[in-house]
Amino acid sequence: MTNQQNVVVLDVISRGVSNVLPRSSLPVPKSFSPHDLKMLLMKRFEAENGGAKISAWVDSMRASSPTRIKSSTTASLPETDDTSSWMVNHPSALSMFEQIVAASKGKQIVMFLDYDGTLSPIVEDPDQAFMPKEMRATVRDVARYFPTAIVTGRCRDKVYSFVKLAGLYYAGSHGMDIKGPSKSCKYKKGNQGVLFQAASEFLPMIDEVYKDLVEKTKSIPGTKVENNKFCVSVHFRCVDEKSWAALAEQVRSVLNHYPKLKLTQGRKVLEIRPTIKWDKGRALEFLLESLGYANSTNVLPVYIGDDRSDEDAFKVLRERGQGFGILVSKLPKETNASYSLQEPSEVKEFLKRLVDWKKMSQRAAKCA
């Protein structure tokens, strides 16, 4: 839709159809009133503009959902010039481990971890994204030595049911629902765990949208709609790519009725969220403040995530000039992260090394 066409439609509304529409433009029956013509043109404008939007959405769905490389014990990034260049700017956090821990000298490391694709492998059914036992044990050890938070687009209660560790902070719904450790913890602020909900007034609206989307998308095989309390996720991992445009159209038809909600995208997922200025980056800052590190230089935040929504947190760390973002990806991507890891197994290895390093540091301090 061109700017000139937009102006014509607006001009129709302000001046009347007869002043802007040539008689030969549309075969209009004499019984049509100026109001009828206004509505007809507005519907045409919306249809054409909506078509362009859907096309853009589908392109974005493809861009944010690259083909995954099958995991294997020897999997590695394919050797290409682009990959080599990308790895220079985003080296493996495992190969750069000594430099990372050296930067933490005299500082408190605070760990922020995404869930899907970071602590748990990406699976076709999001309800089956269980954390492996060895990963759970590793995260439990990390939380013993460092304040640790799970920051996810999932509903906070859902991700807790997967992780099942009481000594962590949980920031669900992209950080719009935050709760602190549910048991005594040396990192808790005061006697109460943090509890923060940035968009409580949107809960009834989110429930409505969830029900509408379930109904609208049930005719598209493979679609999975998930109510994450403060946002709704429409998973299309199991949807045939030929049906993506139809799915995007159904999502758009629902979203059009809710101007206070916005669409964001992740890996094989469309997410509907409140338009408030809150994201994983804001959640990271809120948690640092809750831990007493709002303006402190004695803290080193480390955020590990694999999705587009994690970029908000990576960007905050870059802007603060404090801490590191680590992107989990087998493929080169544009990112604000400083380092990279290829898959959850490498995340587990990095976290294990961090725990071992901390134990050795404490033993050395006792012997000094």
C-alpha positions, 0 to 999 in steps of 0.5 A: 500500500503506497502513501498516496493510497493511504492519503486517499482513504483518509481524504475520503473520510474527511471530505466525502467520497464524491470529492475524491473518487472519480466516477469511473473508479468503481462501478457503484450502484446508485443505492450506495450512500457516501457512508457505504463507499467510505466503509467499502474503501476502508475494508479494501485498505485494511485487506490490502494492508493486512495482506502486506503485513501477513507477508512480512510476518511470514518472512519474519517467521522464516528468518526467526526459525532457521533450520536446526542442525541435528545434534550429535556428540561431534556436532559443530558449526559448519566451517564457512567464511561467515562462520569463522568471522562470526566466531571471531566476534562471538567466540565460544564461552568454553574456549574463553572461560579463563578470560570470563572468570578473570573478569569476575575478580572482586565481583559477584557473578549473577547468573541469568538463564533462559529455559527452552533451548538453553537448559532444555533441548528444543522439542516439538511439543512444548509441554514435553520440554523437560530438563535432563536430570544432570542439567538440573543437578548442575543448575542446583550447584550453580545456585549454591554459589551464585544468585541464579535466575531463570528468565523465560517466556514461559508461565512462571508456574510452568517453568518451575514445574520443569526446573523444580528447584526452590533456591532460584529466582523465576522470571516468567512471561518474559519477565512480567512475573517475577518471584524469588526463592521460596525457601531460606536463601542467602541471596534473598532480599529481606525475609520475603522472596521478590514478587513482581507482576508488571501487567496484572491488569492485562490478565483478563485480556490475555485469557480472552485472547488465549481462548480466541486463538485456540478457537481460530487456529484449531483448523490448522494442524500442528498449532499449539496455543499456550497460555503463559499467564501474561502472554500467549504463545502460538507455537508453529514448530509442527505446522507445515510451512505452507500453512504459516500464512494462514496461521499468521492471518488468524493471529492477526485477525484476533490481535486486531481487536486488542490494540493494547497487545503486540506481536513478537516472535521467537524460534517457531513461536508467535507471542502476544504480549502487553504493549508495556515497556517490559522485557527480559532486559528490564527483568534483568535490571529489576533482579539486579536491583532486588539483589542490591546491585542496582548501581554497583560495580562489584557485580558481573551479570552473565546471561545465557539464552538462545532466542530473539527475546534474550537479545533484550537482556544481551543489549542491556548488558552491552549498554551497561558495559557490565557482564556478558551475554552468551548466545546458544546457537549452532548457526551464526546470528546477529546478536548483542551477545559477547560469547556463544555456545552451541547447544544445552550440553555446552551450557551444562559444561560451562556451568559445571566449569563455573562451579568447579572454578568457584570451589577451587577459588574458595579452597585457595582462599581458605589456604591463603 
